[in-house]
Amino acid sequence: MYFNCISTFIYENHPRHLRHYFSPGKVLAAKRSESMDLPGKWEFPGGKIEGGESPEECLIREIQEELAVRIKIIQALSPVEFSYTPGKIIRLIPFTATLESFDFHLLEHEKNCLVRGK
């Protein structure tokens, strides 16, 4: 099976009153809940592209469904392909984005946090 998926690196853009939570150089990661496939694993939020949906539309929908926040897409990055298990190939299209709303509601994930890149 072959899946087209998206993921996002949500970073930086934040209102003044949330600077204690967000800081430059960090991106949002979310821990998968027990009700999800691969429970307990950390990921950059995203999901599967549905029929007739562009990668950008998918990303906006998935972030709203998973975190109940709005994002602004900055750019697409180079896609990568990998396999979690034999016969299941994932084509991942990563994006960078910033938050446009900041009231997180974890609708699918167990928790979220900010991680600093190298």
N, C-alpha and C positions, 0 to 999 in steps of 0.2 A: 504494500500500500504506500502511496505517496501523498503527503500532506503539505499544502502551502500554509505557512503560519507566519505570524508577525510577532514582534517583541519590541519593547521600547525602553530607552534609557531616559527616564524623566529626571530633569535636573534643574538646578539653580533658580530660575525665575520665581521669586517669592515676595510676598508683602512684608513690609518692615516688621510687623508684629510677630511674624513667624521665623525670624532670623535665628532664633535659638534652635529651631528644628531643622532648617535647611542651611546648608553652607556650600560655597563654591567647591566644585570638584567631587561632589557626592551625587549618587544616583539612587533612585528608589528600587528596592528589592522587596519581594513578597514571598512569604512562606506558605506553601500549599497545605490546605487543611486535610483532615482525615477523610473528608467526603470526595476529594479529588484524586485523579490518577497521580501516582508518584507522591503520596502524602509525605509531608515533612521536608520536601526538597525546596530550596530557594530558587526563585526565578525573577527575571525581569518581566513584568506583566505584559500580556498579549494573548493571542489565541489563534484559532483556525479561521481562515478566510472562507466565507460562505459563498455559494454560487451567485454570480452576478455582482459581487461586492469587490471594490478596489481594495488594495492593501491599506490605504489611508482610511477608507470608510470602516474597514474591519478594526483597525487600531482604535479609532475613536469609539466605536461601539463596545469593543472588549473592555477598554479602560472604564467606560461608564458602567458596564455590567459588573465588573469585578471590584471596582474601587469607588464608584459613584462620584467621580470627579471628571472635570473637563480638561482637555489638554489642547495645546497648540503644537502641531507637528512642525519640526524645524527642517529635517531632511531624512531621506532614506540612506541607509548605509549598504555596503555590499552584501548580497545574500550569501548564505552558507548552507551546505547540506550535511546532514549527519543522521545516524540511526541509533535510536535508543535500544531497539531489539531487532533481531534478524527479520527482514521483510518489511520493516516500517521505516520509511525514509522521510525525514523532515526537511523541507526547504524553508529556512528561517530568513525572513526579511526584517532586519532590525531598523529602527528609526530612533532619532533623537527627538525629544519633545520637552516642552515646559508646561507647568500646570497653569490652568486658567481659573480653577476653583480649588479650594484647599480643605474642604470638610470631608475627610476620608470616612467611608463606611466600608469595612471589609466584608463584602457580600459572599465571597468564596474562599478567601485566604484566611489563615490563622493569625498572621501578624505581618507588619511591614516595618522596614527600617531603611536608613540611608547608609550606603556603603561608599567608601572612597576608592577610586581607581588608582592604579599604580602610576 
